[in-house]
């Protein structure tokens, strides 16, 4: 009787701890060393997701460059703005891919 109560209490503690990890916007929890690729971890899906992240970072970097130029009073240099935005988008894309478990091979 005591053993089953302890097991039930332990099970409830595990469920409560895992419930805090689940977010509606986050991917599903997958066991470590799962013998299959989860649906959100396919290369095509990862590429599209990470491209969207990179596009968002591109727009955000352009906006931040314009805000910094406005605060400091320097004129906006379109070449530098484009280089900063492109670099930020590339870093975000590579970071997103690596978080999905892939590498971006440069050619």
N, C-alpha and C positions, 0 to 999 in steps of 0.2 A: 504494500500500500504506500509506504513512504517512498519507495523507489519510483513508483509510477508518478507520484506527485512531483518528485524532483525532476523526472524526465519531462513532465508536462510544463513545469516552470522553466526548465532549460529551453524547451522548444519555443515557448512564448517569448523568452528573452532573445532568441535567435531571430524569430519573426519580427519582433519589434526593432531589433538592430538593422535588419535588412530593409525594413519598411522605410527607414530614414534614408537609405541609399537610393531608393527608386524615385525618379523624377519623370514627370510626363513628357518632358522635352529631351530627356537623355536616352541613350540607347539601352536596350534590355541588358540585364546582367547575364553573362554567359560564363559557364564554368571554365576554369583554367584548363588548358590543354583539351578543349573540346575537339572531337574528331571531325568536325564539320565547320565550314565557314558560316558564321551567322549572316542573315540576309543583309544587314547593314554594313558588312565587311567585304563586299564584293568590289573588285577594282573599278568597275564602271560607276557604281553608286558612290564610292569614295571619291572618284575623280570629280563627279558633278557636285557633290557636297563641298569639296575643297575648292572647286572653282568658284562656287558662290561665296565662300568665305574670302577668297582672294579678291573677288570683285568688290565686296563690301569694304575690305581693307584699302583697296585702291581709291575708292570714293572718299573714305575717311581720311586717308593720308593727304589727298588733294585739299580737302576742307581744312585740315589742321595746318597745312602749309600756308593757305590763304589767311587763316586766322593769325598765325605767327607773323606773317608779313604785314598784316594790318596793325598788329600791336607794336611792332618795332619800327614801322614807317618805311621799311625797305620796299622797293618795287618788286613785283612778282616776276620772277624769271621763269618763263614757261618750260624751258629745257630742264632746269633744276627741279621744278615742280613735277614734271613728268618722270624724271629719273628717280626721285624720292618715292613717288606713288607706285611706280613699277617695282622698285626694290621691296617696298613694304608688302605689295600684293604677292610677290614671289616668296618672300619669307613666310607669309601666312599660309600660302599654298603648301609649301614644303613642310611646315610645322603640322598642318592638318593631316597631310598624308602620312607623316611619321606617327602621328597619334592613332591613325587607323591601322598601322602595322605595315605600311608600304614605304618604298624608297622611290625618289624621283631621280632617275638616271639622266644626267645631262648628256647631250650628244654633241 
